Structures are given as structure tokens and as C-alpha cells.
């Protein structure tokens, strides 16, 4: 089973801002921000994209890579959503 997690969400939602905490939660040792859908991804990476990349090369991702929406990743990690974060300010 792969330890690679691909997190997708709209631009500006907080993926990069929360990448370190999400990587720690998912046990990922490397962060790939704004993946192009073509570059080969090693196992153990947290991959951040703005949208699901259609037409990406299947061998580019490790077998068993998890695809998780940003909001679900934040909830799973027990991190406050951006809405909660702004309301707390």
C-alpha cells in the first residue's frame, strides 16, 4: 500500500499553508506542491494540486495513492477549516 496522498482543492484554499501539518498527519516525508500530472511521484509524498489532473500518466503515481479533497484532509487531520480559522481571528 502506498503512503502517497494526493490532496486536491481550489487555488487559495490553504493547501500549501497547511502542507506541513497534513504531511505529518498522513506520514508523508516529502511535499510536492502544484504537481503537473506528468512528473513521477515517489512513494511517501504529499501531493498538492488545484484540481484533479485529467490525462495524467498512470505510472506517475504510486499504486494505491490516496486521493483526498482538501476539506476532508483537514477534517481527518483534525485541523480547523479555513472558515473556522478566519472566524477565530
N, C-alpha and C positions, 0 to 999 in steps of 0.2 A: 504494500500500500504506500502510495506517495505521501510525502509530507509537504507537498506544494499546495498552496492555496491561492486561487485567483479571485481577487475582490474587484467587483465592478460597481460603479456608481457614477452619477453625473459629475462633470467637471465642477470643482469648487465645493464639493460636499464634505471634504475633510479627510479623504483617503490618505494623502501624503502627511497631513498634520498628525494623524493617528497611527501612522505606519509602524513606528517603533513598538507601541503598545500592542497593536494587532499581531505583529510578528512574534512578540514574546508570548502572547496568548496561544497562538497556533503552533508555536515551537519552530518557527522558521528562522534560519540563520542568515538569510540574505533578503534584501528588498529590491525588487525590480519595479521601478516607477514608470508609468506610461509605456507599457510594453507594446511593441509594434506588431505583434501577431506572427512574426517571422523568426525572430531570434530564438535559438534553442534555450530553453529554461532548464536549469539543473534542479534536481530534487532538493527540497528543503527551502524553496524560495516563497516569499510572499510577493505575488504579482499584482500590481495595481493597474487597472485600465478604466477609461471613462465610459466605455460601452463594450458589449460583447463583440469581439472581433470576428466578423464573419469571413470565412475563407482562410482562417489561419491554418498553418500546416500542422497536421496531427502529430508528427514526430517532434514538434517544437515543445510540447508539454509532456511531462512525465505521465505515465499511465496512472490513472487513479487520482489525478489532480482534482481538488475540490473547487467548485465554482460557487461563490457566496456573494450575495448582494451586500453592499456596504452597510446598510441599516441592520441587516441580520448579523453581520460580523460584529458590529458594535454591540448589539444586544447579547450575542453569545459570549463576548469578551467581558460583559458587564460594564461597558464604558458608556458614559452619557451620550445621548444623541446630540447632534449639533443644535437642535431646537432647545434641548434641556440646557446645554452649555450657554446659549445666548440668554435664556431666561434667568439663569443664575447670575449673570453679570450685572 
